[in-house]
Every structure is written in C-alpha cells, then in structure tokens.
Amino acid sequence: MHGNKCVWRVYRTVRRQVVYGVLPPGTRINESALSRDLRVSRTPLREALNRLAGEGIIGRASPGGGFTCPCLSDTALNRIRQHRAALLSRTAAQATRSAAATHQRPIIRACQRYETLQSAQARPADQLRARHAICMRLIGLTRNGADVAQLNRWNQKLWHSDLAALPFQPQPDLWLTNLALGVAWQDNARISKALAILSDQMAPTDRPISPHFEGF
C-alpha cells in the first residue's frame, strides 16, 4: 500500500477509535500494541498520531513523549452535551423576547461563516471553532456572565470528542444553526424545528429538553 494511503487509513481508523471509545479515555496510547492491531509499521502510525495531535483530537503526553486520549468518559461527554444543549435552548426562549437587531446580525454572520466553511470542506478544527462561535454569540444575548463562562468551559471540555466526531456526523449542527437563526429572525417555527431535530439526535433516555415556545 502506498505510504500516504497507509497513513490516511491509519488516521481514519484511530480517529474512529477515539470517537467510539475503543481507545480508553484518559490513557496513554500504546503505540506498539496499536501498530500490531492495525498491522502497520510504527512510521505511518506515528505520522497519523502526529496529525491527530496537531488537530487537537488526541493530546501529547509528558513527560516521556507519546500521545494520550481525551480523559472524559463517553457518559460524561454525553452529559455535558445535554447540559450545553439545554442551556442553549433556554437561551433561545429568553433571547427571542429581547434580541435587538445589533445582536441579531453577528449571529447571522456567524452562521453564514460556519456554512461557508462546511461547503468549502475546511479543516475540521476551523469548522468547530465556527460552531462554537455560534454558541457563544447565542449565549451572549442573555448578558449572563456565568452562563457565558459555563458554555465556554463546556466547549473546551468537548473539543476533542466534537472534533473527532465531526467528519462522521451528517449535518451535525442543523439544529444549532436553525436555533440561532430562529432567535436572530424571531422565528418560533424555526426554533421548534431546531428542538425537534435535537430531540431526534438524542438517545430516548437522554431527552431532558422539552421547553414550550408558544406565546413568545
């Protein structure tokens, strides 16, 4: 197999293992064992791991070098995602009542930038930064410093797993862009659509979000 193709195959395989928790969170990656499991030499594996580390999907271990997986468990990550989604949903209920045009335009521009990056198949890290920018613009409408700080912390904790999962999720943020644009345009129907999409994406036992948007 050609060298570049081998690195790409290893890259995608390891990335999937990070997404689905095959590589235990919070542990140092055993390169020797991984090389045997993937039936590749250490050279393409090391190139793939360096690329993943450069994109922020895995971390660099110190002291001693090597690489580590994100430390949060899948259960903890899902819980943070639920809290983040619930906070943004509550924000939509509050913001549509008082969002001024000066605050609406930055949200629209943030959504447009994200869609442009997606269409151009930009680097996943750039797409994820644009996604987080939408979240921060949306939460900023509440002018609640505690909520803004909390959302920023959650985004940081979810960075590794969100980045790793991005290529494997068809339209992962359709609910987010609909929610943000619904707030910006004060469009209750769009907000309701966003929440319906979000509910469908969540596991049946993990659906804490059911706000009512009648009477905005």
LUMMARZA-998396 format. One record per atom (N, C-alpha, C): residue number from 1; residue in one letter; atom name; y, z, x. Coordinates in steps of 0.1 Angstrom, whole numbers, padded with zeros to 4 digits. Example, Ala and Ser with C-alpha at 12.3 -4.5 7.8 and 13.67 -1.06 7.14 Angstrom:
<pts>
1, A, N, -0057, 0078, 0132
1, A, CA, -0045, 0078, 0123
1, A, C, -0033, 0078, 0132
2, S, N, -0022, 0071, 0128
2, S, CA, -0011, 0071, 0137
2, S, C, 0000, 0079, 0129
</pts>
This chain:
<pts>
1, M, N, -0012, 0000, 0009
1, M, CA, 0000, 0000, 0000
1, M, C, 0012, 0000, 0009
2, H, N, 0022, -0008, 0005
2, H, CA, 0034, -0009, 0012
2, H, C, 0041, 0005, 0013
3, G, N, 0047, 0008, 0025
3, G, CA, 0053, 0021, 0027
3, G, C, 0063, 0025, 0016
4, N, N, 0073, 0017, 0012
4, N, CA, 0083, 0020, 0002
4, N, C, 0076, 0023, -0011
5, K, N, 0066, 0015, -0015
5, K, CA, 0059, 0017, -0027
5, K, C, 0052, 0030, -0027
6, C, N, 0046, 0033, -0016
6, C, CA, 0039, 0046, -0015
6, C, C, 0048, 0058, -0017
7, V, N, 0060, 0057, -0010
7, V, CA, 0070, 0068, -0012
7, V, C, 0074, 0069, -0026
8, W, N, 0077, 0058, -0033
8, W, CA, 0081, 0058, -0047
8, W, C, 0070, 0064, -0056
9, R, N, 0058, 0060, -0053
9, R, CA, 0047, 0066, -0061
9, R, C, 0046, 0081, -0060
10, V, N, 0047, 0086, -0047
10, V, CA, 0046, 0100, -0044
10, V, C, 0058, 0107, -0051
11, Y, N, 0070, 0101, -0049
11, Y, CA, 0082, 0107, -0055
11, Y, C, 0080, 0109, -0070
12, R, N, 0076, 0099, -0077
12, R, CA, 0074, 0100, -0092
12, R, C, 0064, 0110, -0095
13, T, N, 0053, 0110, -0088
13, T, CA, 0042, 0120, -0091
13, T, C, 0046, 0134, -0089
14, V, N, 0053, 0137, -0078
14, V, CA, 0058, 0151, -0075
14, V, C, 0068, 0154, -0085
15, R, N, 0077, 0145, -0089
15, R, CA, 0087, 0148, -0099
15, R, C, 0081, 0152, -0112
16, R, N, 0071, 0145, -0116
16, R, CA, 0064, 0149, -0128
16, R, C, 0057, 0162, -0127
17, Q, N, 0052, 0165, -0116
17, Q, CA, 0046, 0178, -0114
17, Q, C, 0056, 0190, -0115
18, V, N, 0068, 0187, -0110
18, V, CA, 0079, 0197, -0112
18, V, C, 0082, 0198, -0127
19, V, N, 0084, 0187, -0134
19, V, CA, 0087, 0187, -0148
19, V, C, 0077, 0195, -0156
20, Y, N, 0064, 0193, -0154
20, Y, CA, 0054, 0199, -0163
20, Y, C, 0048, 0211, -0157
21, G, N, 0054, 0217, -0146
21, G, CA, 0050, 0229, -0141
21, G, C, 0037, 0229, -0133
22, V, N, 0032, 0217, -0129
22, V, CA, 0020, 0217, -0121
22, V, C, 0022, 0224, -0108
23, L, N, 0033, 0222, -0102
23, L, CA, 0037, 0230, -0090
23, L, C, 0044, 0243, -0095
24, P, N, 0038, 0254, -0092
24, P, CA, 0043, 0267, -0098
24, P, C, 0057, 0269, -0094
25, P, N, 0065, 0273, -0105
25, P, CA, 0079, 0276, -0102
25, P, C, 0081, 0287, -0093
26, G, N, 0091, 0286, -0084
26, G, CA, 0095, 0297, -0075
26, G, C, 0086, 0298, -0063
27, T, N, 0078, 0288, -0060
27, T, CA, 0068, 0289, -0049
27, T, C, 0072, 0278, -0039
28, R, N, 0068, 0281, -0026
28, R, CA, 0069, 0271, -0016
28, R, C, 0059, 0260, -0018
29, I, N, 0063, 0248, -0016
29, I, CA, 0054, 0236, -0018
29, I, C, 0045, 0235, -0005
30, N, N, 0032, 0235, -0008
30, N, CA, 0022, 0234, 0003
30, N, C, 0020, 0219, 0006
31, E, N, 0026, 0215, 0016
31, E, CA, 0026, 0200, 0019
31, E, C, 0012, 0195, 0023
32, S, N, 0005, 0203, 0030
32, S, CA, -0009, 0199, 0034
32, S, C, -0018, 0197, 0022
33, A, N, -0017, 0207, 0013
33, A, CA, -0026, 0206, 0001
33, A, C, -0021, 0194, -0008
34, L, N, -0008, 0193, -0009
34, L, CA, -0002, 0182, -0018
34, L, C, -0006, 0168, -0012
35, S, N, -0006, 0167, 0001
35, S, CA, -0009, 0155, 0008
35, S, C, -0024, 0151, 0005
36, R, N, -0033, 0162, 0005
36, R, CA, -0047, 0159, 0002
36, R, C, -0049, 0155, -0012
37, D, N, -0042, 0162, -0021
37, D, CA, -0043, 0159, -0036
37, D, C, -0039, 0145, -0039
38, L, N, -0028, 0141, -0033
38, L, CA, -0022, 0128, -0036
38, L, C, -0028, 0117, -0027
39, R, N, -0037, 0121, -0017
39, R, CA, -0043, 0111, -0009
39, R, C, -0033, 0102, -0001
40, V, N, -0023, 0109, 0004
40, V, CA, -0013, 0102, 0012
40, V, C, -0011, 0110, 0025
41, S, N, -0005, 0103, 0035
41, S, CA, -0002, 0110, 0047
41, S, C, 0010, 0118, 0046
42, R, N, 0013, 0126, 0056
42, R, CA, 0024, 0135, 0055
42, R, C, 0038, 0128, 0055
43, T, N, 0038, 0116, 0061
43, T, CA, 0050, 0109, 0063
43, T, C, 0057, 0104, 0050
44, P, N, 0049, 0097, 0041
44, P, CA, 0055, 0093, 0028
44, P, C, 0058, 0105, 0019
45, L, N, 0049, 0116, 0020
45, L, CA, 0051, 0128, 0013
45, L, C, 0064, 0134, 0017
46, R, N, 0067, 0135, 0030
46, R, CA, 0079, 0142, 0035
46, R, C, 0091, 0134, 0030
47, E, N, 0090, 0120, 0031
47, E, CA, 0102, 0112, 0026
47, E, C, 0104, 0115, 0011
48, A, N, 0094, 0115, 0003
48, A, CA, 0096, 0118, -0011
48, A, C, 0102, 0131, -0014
49, L, N, 0097, 0141, -0006
49, L, CA, 0102, 0155, -0008
49, L, C, 0117, 0156, -0004
50, N, N, 0120, 0149, 0007
50, N, CA, 0134, 0149, 0011
50, N, C, 0143, 0143, 0001
51, R, N, 0138, 0132, -0005
51, R, CA, 0146, 0126, -0016
51, R, C, 0148, 0135, -0028
52, L, N, 0137, 0141, -0032
52, L, CA, 0138, 0151, -0043
52, L, C, 0147, 0162, -0040
53, A, N, 0147, 0167, -0028
53, A, CA, 0156, 0178, -0024
53, A, C, 0170, 0173, -0024
54, G, N, 0172, 0161, -0019
54, G, CA, 0186, 0156, -0019
54, G, C, 0192, 0154, -0032
55, E, N, 0183, 0152, -0043
55, E, CA, 0188, 0150, -0056
55, E, C, 0189, 0164, -0063
56, G, N, 0185, 0174, -0057
56, G, CA, 0186, 0187, -0063
56, G, C, 0174, 0191, -0072
57, I, N, 0163, 0183, -0072
57, I, CA, 0152, 0186, -0080
57, I, C, 0143, 0197, -0075
58, I, N, 0142, 0197, -0062
58, I, CA, 0135, 0209, -0055
58, I, C, 0144, 0214, -0045
59, G, N, 0141, 0226, -0040
59, G, CA, 0150, 0233, -0030
59, G, C, 0144, 0232, -0016
60, R, N, 0153, 0235, -0007
60, R, CA, 0148, 0236, 0007
60, R, C, 0146, 0251, 0010
61, A, N, 0134, 0254, 0016
61, A, CA, 0131, 0267, 0019
61, A, C, 0137, 0272, 0032
62, S, N, 0141, 0284, 0033
62, S, CA, 0145, 0290, 0046
62, S, C, 0141, 0305, 0045
63, P, N, 0137, 0311, 0056
63, P, CA, 0136, 0304, 0069
63, P, C, 0123, 0297, 0070
64, G, N, 0122, 0289, 0081
64, G, CA, 0109, 0282, 0083
64, G, C, 0109, 0268, 0078
65, G, N, 0119, 0263, 0070
65, G, CA, 0119, 0250, 0065
65, G, C, 0109, 0248, 0054
66, G, N, 0107, 0236, 0050
66, G, CA, 0098, 0233, 0039
66, G, C, 0106, 0232, 0026
67, F, N, 0099, 0232, 0015
67, F, CA, 0105, 0230, 0002
67, F, C, 0100, 0240, -0008
68, T, N, 0108, 0242, -0019
68, T, CA, 0104, 0252, -0029
68, T, C, 0106, 0245, -0043
69, C, N, 0099, 0250, -0053
69, C, CA, 0101, 0245, -0067
69, C, C, 0111, 0255, -0074
70, P, N, 0117, 0250, -0084
70, P, CA, 0126, 0258, -0092
70, P, C, 0119, 0271, -0096
71, C, N, 0126, 0282, -0096
71, C, CA, 0120, 0295, -0098
71, C, C, 0118, 0300, -0112
72, L, N, 0124, 0294, -0122
72, L, CA, 0123, 0298, -0136
72, L, C, 0110, 0292, -0142
73, S, N, 0103, 0300, -0150
73, S, CA, 0091, 0296, -0157
73, S, C, 0095, 0286, -0168
74, D, N, 0085, 0279, -0173
74, D, CA, 0088, 0269, -0184
74, D, C, 0093, 0276, -0196
75, T, N, 0087, 0288, -0199
75, T, CA, 0091, 0296, -0211
75, T, C, 0105, 0300, -0209
76, A, N, 0109, 0305, -0198
76, A, CA, 0123, 0309, -0195
76, A, C, 0133, 0298, -0197
77, L, N, 0129, 0286, -0191
77, L, CA, 0138, 0274, -0192
77, L, C, 0140, 0270, -0207
78, N, N, 0129, 0270, -0215
78, N, CA, 0130, 0266, -0229
78, N, C, 0139, 0276, -0236
79, R, N, 0137, 0289, -0233
79, R, CA, 0146, 0299, -0240
79, R, C, 0160, 0297, -0237
80, I, N, 0164, 0293, -0224
80, I, CA, 0178, 0291, -0221
80, I, C, 0182, 0278, -0228
81, R, N, 0174, 0268, -0229
81, R, CA, 0178, 0256, -0236
81, R, C, 0181, 0259, -0251
82, Q, N, 0173, 0268, -0257
82, Q, CA, 0176, 0271, -0271
82, Q, C, 0189, 0279, -0272
83, H, N, 0191, 0288, -0263
83, H, CA, 0204, 0295, -0263
83, H, C, 0216, 0286, -0262
84, R, N, 0214, 0277, -0252
84, R, CA, 0225, 0267, -0250
84, R, C, 0228, 0259, -0262
85, A, N, 0217, 0253, -0268
85, A, CA, 0219, 0245, -0280
85, A, C, 0225, 0253, -0291
86, A, N, 0221, 0266, -0293
86, A, CA, 0226, 0274, -0304
86, A, C, 0241, 0276, -0302
87, L, N, 0245, 0279, -0289
87, L, CA, 0259, 0281, -0286
87, L, C, 0267, 0269, -0289
88, L, N, 0263, 0257, -0285
88, L, CA, 0270, 0245, -0288
88, L, C, 0271, 0242, -0303
89, S, N, 0260, 0245, -0310
89, S, CA, 0260, 0243, -0325
89, S, C, 0270, 0252, -0331
90, R, N, 0271, 0265, -0327
90, R, CA, 0281, 0274, -0333
90, R, C, 0295, 0269, -0329
91, T, N, 0296, 0264, -0317
91, T, CA, 0309, 0259, -0313
91, T, C, 0314, 0248, -0322
92, A, N, 0304, 0239, -0326
92, A, CA, 0308, 0228, -0335
92, A, C, 0313, 0233, -0348
93, A, N, 0307, 0244, -0353
93, A, CA, 0312, 0250, -0366
93, A, C, 0326, 0255, -0365
94, Q, N, 0329, 0261, -0353
94, Q, CA, 0342, 0267, -0351
94, Q, C, 0353, 0256, -0348
95, A, N, 0349, 0247, -0339
95, A, CA, 0359, 0237, -0334
95, A, C, 0364, 0227, -0344
96, T, N, 0355, 0223, -0353
96, T, CA, 0359, 0212, -0362
96, T, C, 0370, 0217, -0372
97, R, N, 0372, 0230, -0373
97, R, CA, 0382, 0236, -0381
97, R, C, 0396, 0235, -0375
98, S, N, 0396, 0235, -0361
98, S, CA, 0409, 0236, -0355
98, S, C, 0411, 0227, -0343
99, A, N, 0402, 0218, -0340
99, A, CA, 0403, 0209, -0329
99, A, C, 0416, 0200, -0330
100, A, N, 0424, 0201, -0320
100, A, CA, 0436, 0192, -0320
100, A, C, 0433, 0179, -0313
101, A, N, 0442, 0169, -0316
101, A, CA, 0440, 0156, -0310
101, A, C, 0440, 0157, -0295
102, T, N, 0448, 0166, -0289
102, T, CA, 0449, 0167, -0275
102, T, C, 0435, 0171, -0269
103, H, N, 0427, 0179, -0277
103, H, CA, 0414, 0183, -0272
103, H, C, 0403, 0173, -0276
104, Q, N, 0406, 0165, -0286
104, Q, CA, 0396, 0156, -0290
104, Q, C, 0394, 0144, -0280
105, R, N, 0405, 0140, -0275
105, R, CA, 0405, 0128, -0266
105, R, C, 0396, 0131, -0253
106, P, N, 0398, 0142, -0247
106, P, CA, 0389, 0145, -0235
106, P, C, 0374, 0145, -0238
107, I, N, 0370, 0149, -0250
107, I, CA, 0356, 0149, -0254
107, I, C, 0352, 0135, -0256
108, I, N, 0360, 0127, -0262
108, I, CA, 0356, 0113, -0264
108, I, C, 0354, 0106, -0251
109, R, N, 0364, 0108, -0242
109, R, CA, 0363, 0102, -0228
109, R, C, 0351, 0107, -0221
110, A, N, 0347, 0119, -0222
110, A, CA, 0335, 0125, -0216
110, A, C, 0323, 0118, -0221
111, C, N, 0322, 0116, -0234
111, C, CA, 0310, 0109, -0240
111, C, C, 0310, 0094, -0235
112, Q, N, 0321, 0088, -0235
112, Q, CA, 0322, 0074, -0230
112, Q, C, 0317, 0073, -0216
113, R, N, 0321, 0082, -0207
113, R, CA, 0317, 0082, -0193
113, R, C, 0302, 0084, -0192
114, Y, N, 0297, 0093, -0200
114, Y, CA, 0282, 0095, -0199
114, Y, C, 0274, 0083, -0204
115, E, N, 0279, 0076, -0215
115, E, CA, 0272, 0065, -0220
115, E, C, 0273, 0053, -0209
116, T, N, 0285, 0052, -0203
116, T, CA, 0286, 0042, -0192
116, T, C, 0277, 0044, -0181
117, L, N, 0275, 0056, -0177
117, L, CA, 0266, 0060, -0166
117, L, C, 0251, 0057, -0170
118, Q, N, 0248, 0060, -0182
118, Q, CA, 0235, 0057, -0187
118, Q, C, 0232, 0042, -0187
119, S, N, 0241, 0034, -0192
119, S, CA, 0240, 0020, -0193
119, S, C, 0238, 0014, -0179
120, A, N, 0246, 0019, -0170
120, A, CA, 0245, 0014, -0156
120, A, C, 0234, 0019, -0148
121, Q, N, 0225, 0028, -0155
121, Q, CA, 0214, 0034, -0148
121, Q, C, 0219, 0041, -0135
122, A, N, 0229, 0048, -0136
122, A, CA, 0235, 0055, -0125
122, A, C, 0225, 0066, -0120
123, R, N, 0228, 0072, -0108
123, R, CA, 0220, 0083, -0103
123, R, C, 0218, 0094, -0113
124, P, N, 0206, 0099, -0115
124, P, CA, 0203, 0109, -0124
124, P, C, 0213, 0121, -0123
125, A, N, 0216, 0125, -0110
125, A, CA, 0225, 0136, -0108
125, A, C, 0239, 0133, -0114
126, D, N, 0244, 0121, -0113
126, D, CA, 0257, 0118, -0119
126, D, C, 0256, 0118, -0134
127, Q, N, 0245, 0113, -0139
127, Q, CA, 0243, 0114, -0154
127, Q, C, 0243, 0128, -0159
128, L, N, 0236, 0137, -0152
128, L, CA, 0235, 0151, -0156
128, L, C, 0249, 0158, -0155
129, R, N, 0256, 0155, -0144
129, R, CA, 0270, 0161, -0143
129, R, C, 0278, 0156, -0155
130, A, N, 0277, 0144, -0159
130, A, CA, 0285, 0139, -0171
130, A, C, 0280, 0145, -0183
131, R, N, 0267, 0148, -0185
131, R, CA, 0262, 0155, -0196
131, R, C, 0268, 0169, -0197
132, H, N, 0267, 0176, -0186
132, H, CA, 0273, 0190, -0185
132, H, C, 0288, 0190, -0188
133, A, N, 0295, 0179, -0184
133, A, CA, 0309, 0178, -0187
133, A, C, 0312, 0178, -0202
134, I, N, 0303, 0171, -0209
134, I, CA, 0304, 0170, -0224
134, I, C, 0303, 0185, -0229
135, C, N, 0293, 0192, -0225
135, C, CA, 0290, 0205, -0229
135, C, C, 0303, 0214, -0227
136, M, N, 0308, 0213, -0215
136, M, CA, 0319, 0221, -0211
136, M, C, 0332, 0218, -0219
137, R, N, 0334, 0205, -0221
137, R, CA, 0345, 0201, -0230
137, R, C, 0344, 0206, -0244
138, L, N, 0332, 0206, -0249
138, L, CA, 0329, 0211, -0262
138, L, C, 0331, 0226, -0263
139, I, N, 0326, 0233, -0254
139, I, CA, 0327, 0248, -0255
139, I, C, 0341, 0252, -0252
140, G, N, 0349, 0244, -0244
140, G, CA, 0362, 0247, -0241
140, G, C, 0371, 0248, -0253
141, L, N, 0367, 0241, -0264
141, L, CA, 0376, 0241, -0276
141, L, C, 0377, 0255, -0282
142, T, N, 0367, 0264, -0280
142, T, CA, 0367, 0277, -0286
142, T, C, 0377, 0286, -0279
143, R, N, 0381, 0282, -0266
143, R, CA, 0390, 0290, -0258
143, R, C, 0385, 0304, -0256
144, N, N, 0372, 0305, -0256
144, N, CA, 0365, 0318, -0253
144, N, C, 0359, 0318, -0239
145, G, N, 0366, 0325, -0230
145, G, CA, 0362, 0325, -0216
145, G, C, 0348, 0330, -0214
146, A, N, 0343, 0339, -0222
146, A, CA, 0330, 0344, -0220
146, A, C, 0319, 0334, -0223
147, D, N, 0322, 0326, -0234
147, D, CA, 0313, 0315, -0238
147, D, C, 0313, 0304, -0227
148, V, N, 0325, 0301, -0222
148, V, CA, 0326, 0291, -0212
148, V, C, 0318, 0295, -0199
149, A, N, 0320, 0307, -0195
149, A, CA, 0312, 0312, -0183
149, A, C, 0297, 0312, -0186
150, Q, N, 0293, 0316, -0198
150, Q, CA, 0279, 0317, -0201
150, Q, C, 0273, 0303, -0200
151, L, N, 0279, 0293, -0207
151, L, CA, 0274, 0280, -0207
151, L, C, 0273, 0274, -0193
152, N, N, 0283, 0277, -0184
152, N, CA, 0283, 0272, -0171
152, N, C, 0271, 0278, -0163
153, R, N, 0268, 0291, -0165
153, R, CA, 0256, 0297, -0159
153, R, C, 0243, 0291, -0164
154, W, N, 0242, 0288, -0177
154, W, CA, 0230, 0282, -0182
154, W, C, 0228, 0268, -0176
155, N, N, 0239, 0260, -0175
155, N, CA, 0238, 0247, -0170
155, N, C, 0233, 0248, -0155
156, Q, N, 0238, 0257, -0148
156, Q, CA, 0233, 0259, -0134
156, Q, C, 0219, 0262, -0133
157, K, N, 0214, 0271, -0142
157, K, CA, 0200, 0275, -0142
157, K, C, 0191, 0264, -0146
158, L, N, 0196, 0255, -0155
158, L, CA, 0188, 0244, -0160
158, L, C, 0189, 0232, -0151
159, W, N, 0197, 0232, -0141
159, W, CA, 0200, 0220, -0134
159, W, C, 0187, 0213, -0128
160, H, N, 0179, 0221, -0121
160, H, CA, 0167, 0215, -0115
160, H, C, 0158, 0208, -0126
161, S, N, 0154, 0216, -0136
161, S, CA, 0145, 0211, -0146
161, S, C, 0151, 0199, -0154
162, D, N, 0164, 0200, -0158
162, D, CA, 0170, 0189, -0165
162, D, C, 0170, 0177, -0157
163, L, N, 0173, 0178, -0144
163, L, CA, 0174, 0167, -0135
163, L, C, 0161, 0160, -0134
164, A, N, 0150, 0168, -0132
164, A, CA, 0137, 0163, -0130
164, A, C, 0132, 0156, -0143
165, A, N, 0136, 0161, -0155
165, A, CA, 0131, 0155, -0167
165, A, C, 0138, 0143, -0172
166, L, N, 0150, 0141, -0167
166, L, CA, 0159, 0131, -0172
166, L, C, 0153, 0117, -0173
167, P, N, 0146, 0112, -0163
167, P, CA, 0140, 0098, -0164
167, P, C, 0129, 0097, -0174
168, F, N, 0123, 0108, -0179
168, F, CA, 0111, 0108, -0187
168, F, C, 0115, 0111, -0202
169, Q, N, 0128, 0112, -0205
169, Q, CA, 0132, 0115, -0218
169, Q, C, 0140, 0104, -0224
170, P, N, 0134, 0097, -0234
170, P, CA, 0142, 0086, -0241
170, P, C, 0153, 0092, -0249
171, Q, N, 0165, 0087, -0246
171, Q, CA, 0177, 0092, -0253
171, Q, C, 0178, 0107, -0254
172, P, N, 0177, 0114, -0243
172, P, CA, 0176, 0129, -0243
172, P, C, 0188, 0136, -0249
173, D, N, 0200, 0129, -0249
173, D, CA, 0212, 0136, -0254
173, D, C, 0218, 0130, -0266
174, L, N, 0210, 0123, -0274
174, L, CA, 0216, 0117, -0286
174, L, C, 0222, 0128, -0295
175, W, N, 0215, 0139, -0295
175, W, CA, 0220, 0150, -0304
175, W, C, 0234, 0155, -0298
176, L, N, 0235, 0156, -0285
176, L, CA, 0247, 0161, -0278
176, L, C, 0259, 0152, -0280
177, T, N, 0257, 0139, -0278
177, T, CA, 0268, 0130, -0280
177, T, C, 0272, 0129, -0295
178, N, N, 0263, 0130, -0304
178, N, CA, 0266, 0130, -0318
178, N, C, 0274, 0143, -0322
179, L, N, 0269, 0154, -0316
179, L, CA, 0276, 0166, -0319
179, L, C, 0290, 0166, -0314
180, A, N, 0292, 0162, -0301
180, A, CA, 0305, 0162, -0295
180, A, C, 0315, 0152, -0303
181, L, N, 0310, 0140, -0306
181, L, CA, 0318, 0130, -0313
181, L, C, 0321, 0135, -0327
182, G, N, 0311, 0142, -0333
182, G, CA, 0313, 0147, -0346
182, G, C, 0325, 0157, -0347
183, V, N, 0325, 0165, -0336
183, V, CA, 0336, 0175, -0335
183, V, C, 0349, 0168, -0333
184, A, N, 0349, 0158, -0323
184, A, CA, 0361, 0151, -0320
184, A, C, 0367, 0144, -0332
185, W, N, 0358, 0138, -0340
185, W, CA, 0363, 0130, -0351
185, W, C, 0363, 0138, -0364
186, Q, N, 0359, 0151, -0363
186, Q, CA, 0358, 0159, -0375
186, Q, C, 0349, 0153, -0386
187, D, N, 0338, 0148, -0381
187, D, CA, 0328, 0141, -0389
187, D, C, 0316, 0150, -0392
188, N, N, 0316, 0156, -0403
188, N, CA, 0305, 0166, -0407
188, N, C, 0291, 0159, -0407
189, A, N, 0291, 0146, -0412
189, A, CA, 0278, 0139, -0413
189, A, C, 0272, 0137, -0399
190, R, N, 0281, 0133, -0390
190, R, CA, 0276, 0131, -0376
190, R, C, 0270, 0144, -0370
191, I, N, 0277, 0155, -0373
191, I, CA, 0273, 0168, -0368
191, I, C, 0259, 0172, -0374
192, S, N, 0258, 0170, -0387
192, S, CA, 0245, 0172, -0393
192, S, C, 0234, 0164, -0388
193, K, N, 0237, 0151, -0384
193, K, CA, 0227, 0142, -0378
193, K, C, 0223, 0148, -0365
194, A, N, 0233, 0153, -0357
194, A, CA, 0230, 0158, -0344
194, A, C, 0221, 0170, -0345
195, L, N, 0223, 0179, -0354
195, L, CA, 0215, 0191, -0356
195, L, C, 0201, 0187, -0360
196, A, N, 0200, 0177, -0369
196, A, CA, 0186, 0172, -0373
196, A, C, 0178, 0167, -0361
197, I, N, 0185, 0159, -0352
197, I, CA, 0178, 0154, -0340
197, I, C, 0174, 0165, -0331
198, L, N, 0183, 0175, -0330
198, L, CA, 0179, 0186, -0321
198, L, C, 0167, 0194, -0327
199, S, N, 0167, 0196, -0340
199, S, CA, 0156, 0203, -0346
199, S, C, 0143, 0196, -0344
200, D, N, 0143, 0182, -0345
200, D, CA, 0131, 0174, -0343
200, D, C, 0126, 0175, -0328
201, Q, N, 0135, 0177, -0319
201, Q, CA, 0131, 0177, -0305
201, Q, C, 0126, 0191, -0301
202, M, N, 0128, 0201, -0309
202, M, CA, 0124, 0214, -0305
202, M, C, 0110, 0217, -0311
203, A, N, 0102, 0225, -0305
203, A, CA, 0089, 0229, -0310
203, A, C, 0090, 0236, -0323
204, P, N, 0080, 0234, -0332
204, P, CA, 0082, 0240, -0345
204, P, C, 0084, 0256, -0345
205, T, N, 0079, 0262, -0335
205, T, CA, 0081, 0277, -0335
205, T, C, 0093, 0281, -0327
206, D, N, 0101, 0271, -0322
206, D, CA, 0113, 0274, -0315
206, D, C, 0125, 0268, -0321
207, R, N, 0127, 0270, -0333
207, R, CA, 0139, 0263, -0340
207, R, C, 0148, 0274, -0346
208, P, N, 0156, 0280, -0338
208, P, CA, 0165, 0290, -0343
208, P, C, 0178, 0285, -0348
209, I, N, 0180, 0271, -0348
209, I, CA, 0193, 0266, -0351
209, I, C, 0192, 0260, -0365
210, S, N, 0199, 0266, -0374
210, S, CA, 0200, 0261, -0388
210, S, C, 0213, 0265, -0395
211, P, N, 0224, 0262, -0388
211, P, CA, 0237, 0265, -0394
211, P, C, 0240, 0256, -0405
212, H, N, 0249, 0260, -0414
212, H, CA, 0253, 0251, -0426
212, H, C, 0267, 0247, -0423
213, F, N, 0270, 0234, -0425
213, F, CA, 0283, 0229, -0421
213, F, C, 0290, 0224, -0434
214, E, N, 0286, 0228, -0446
214, E, CA, 0293, 0225, -0458
214, E, C, 0306, 0233, -0458
215, G, N, 0316, 0226, -0463
215, G, CA, 0329, 0233, -0465
215, G, C, 0337, 0234, -0453
216, F, N, 0336, 0225, -0443
216, F, CA, 0344, 0226, -0431
216, F, C, 0359, 0223, -0435
</pts>
